[in-house]
Amino acid sequence: VQLVESGGGLVQTGGSLRLSCAASGFAGDDYAIGWFRQAPGKKREGIAEITRRDGATYYEDSVKGRFTVSSDNGKNIVYLQMNSLKPEDTAVYYCAATPYSGDYGYTLDHFREYEYDWWGQGTQVTVSS
């Protein structure tokens, strides 16, 4: 499995960016993609997730209503649309993947790093005030 992120950059407060995560190596849609970020001097935190089979999405409170995660099924790409950006959103953003189908009643422990097996290289997002 390989994950490649793109789309980071510098934006002013209130602006928007869209991050992409291109996933390869999965045979079907039985996986989940999580978006994480790590700000300078802080621990990495999970902020959004999407389960590919059913398209369910989950958001951490700090980004709910501003960020949207979606997928382009035909291209195996997951997007993170980030609107109304704030300086505190400045961080390196990572996408991560884990096998997941939702079968047998299993649910992800949302936004937890240990759930994820593969990680992208990260992309820097800087929001200027």
C-alpha positions as CSV (number, residue, x, y, z in Angstrom):
1,V,0.0,0.0,0.0
2,Q,1.2,3.4,-0.9
3,L,-0.2,6.8,0.1
4,V,0.8,10.1,-1.5
5,E,-0.5,13.4,-0.2
6,S,-0.5,16.7,-2.1
7,G,-2.1,20.1,-1.9
8,G,-0.5,21.7,1.1
9,G,0.7,25.3,1.0
10,L,0.5,28.8,2.5
11,V,-2.9,30.4,2.9
12,Q,-4.3,33.4,4.7
13,T,-6.7,33.2,7.6
14,G,-10.2,32.4,6.3
15,G,-8.9,30.8,3.1
16,S,-9.3,27.3,1.7
17,L,-7.1,24.5,0.7
18,R,-7.8,21.0,-0.6
19,L,-5.5,18.1,0.2
20,S,-5.4,14.9,-1.8
21,C,-4.4,11.4,-0.7
22,A,-3.8,9.0,-3.6
23,A,-4.0,5.4,-2.4
24,S,-2.6,2.5,-4.2
25,G,-2.4,-1.2,-3.4
26,F,-5.9,-1.9,-2.2
27,A,-7.9,-4.4,-4.2
28,G,-11.3,-3.0,-3.4
29,D,-13.0,-0.5,-1.1
30,D,-12.6,-2.3,2.2
31,Y,-10.4,0.3,3.8
32,A,-10.6,3.6,5.7
33,I,-8.6,6.7,5.3
34,G,-7.8,9.0,8.2
35,W,-6.5,12.5,8.1
36,F,-4.1,13.5,10.9
37,R,-2.1,16.6,11.6
38,Q,0.9,17.5,13.8
39,A,1.5,21.1,14.8
40,P,5.0,22.2,16.0
41,G,5.6,21.0,19.5
42,K,2.3,19.1,19.7
43,K,1.3,15.5,19.4
44,R,-0.2,14.2,16.2
45,E,-4.0,14.3,16.2
46,G,-6.7,12.7,14.1
47,I,-9.2,15.1,12.6
48,A,-11.2,13.3,9.9
49,E,-12.0,9.8,8.6
50,I,-13.8,8.2,5.7
51,T,-14.7,4.5,5.3
52,R,-14.6,3.7,1.6
53,R,-17.2,1.0,1.4
54,D,-20.1,3.1,2.7
55,G,-18.6,6.6,2.5
56,A,-19.3,7.3,6.1
57,T,-17.4,10.3,7.4
58,Y,-16.3,11.4,10.9
59,Y,-14.8,14.7,12.2
60,E,-13.1,15.8,15.2
61,D,-14.8,18.8,16.9
62,S,-12.2,21.4,16.0
63,V,-12.7,20.9,12.3
64,K,-16.4,20.0,12.2
65,G,-18.3,22.3,9.9
66,R,-15.1,23.6,8.2
67,F,-13.4,20.5,6.8
68,T,-15.0,17.9,4.5
69,V,-13.5,14.6,3.6
70,S,-14.6,12.9,0.4
71,S,-13.5,10.3,-2.1
72,D,-13.2,9.9,-5.8
73,N,-13.9,6.2,-6.0
74,G,-12.9,5.8,-9.6
75,K,-9.4,7.2,-8.9
76,N,-8.9,5.9,-5.3
77,I,-8.2,9.4,-4.1
78,V,-9.5,10.9,-0.9
79,Y,-9.7,14.6,-0.4
80,L,-9.7,16.9,2.6
81,Q,-11.4,20.2,1.8
82,M,-10.4,22.7,4.3
83,N,-12.4,26.0,4.6
84,S,-12.3,28.9,7.0
85,L,-8.8,28.1,7.9
86,K,-7.3,29.5,11.1
87,P,-3.7,29.9,12.2
88,E,-4.2,27.1,14.6
89,D,-4.7,24.8,11.7
90,T,-1.1,25.2,10.8
91,A,0.5,21.7,10.8
92,V,1.9,18.9,8.8
93,Y,-1.1,16.9,7.5
94,Y,-0.9,13.2,7.0
95,C,-3.3,10.7,5.5
96,A,-3.3,7.1,6.7
97,A,-5.0,3.9,5.7
98,T,-6.2,0.8,7.4
99,P,-8.2,-2.3,6.1
100,Y,-11.8,-1.8,7.2
101,S,-15.1,-3.2,6.0
102,G,-17.4,-2.8,9.0
103,D,-18.2,-6.5,8.9
104,Y,-18.9,-8.5,12.1
105,G,-19.9,-5.3,13.9
106,Y,-16.3,-4.0,14.2
107,T,-16.1,-0.2,14.4
108,L,-13.0,2.0,14.2
109,D,-11.6,3.7,17.3
110,H,-12.0,7.0,15.7
111,F,-8.9,9.2,15.1
112,R,-6.5,6.8,16.9
113,E,-3.2,6.3,15.3
114,Y,-2.9,2.7,16.3
115,E,-5.8,1.8,14.0
116,Y,-3.8,2.8,11.0
117,D,-1.2,0.6,9.2
118,W,0.1,2.8,6.4
119,W,1.0,6.5,6.4
120,G,1.7,9.1,3.8
121,Q,4.8,11.4,3.9
122,G,2.9,14.4,5.1
123,T,2.2,17.8,3.5
124,Q,2.7,21.2,5.2
125,V,-0.2,23.6,5.7
126,T,0.6,27.1,6.9
127,V,-2.2,29.6,7.7
128,S,-1.0,33.1,8.2
129,S,-2.8,35.6,10.4
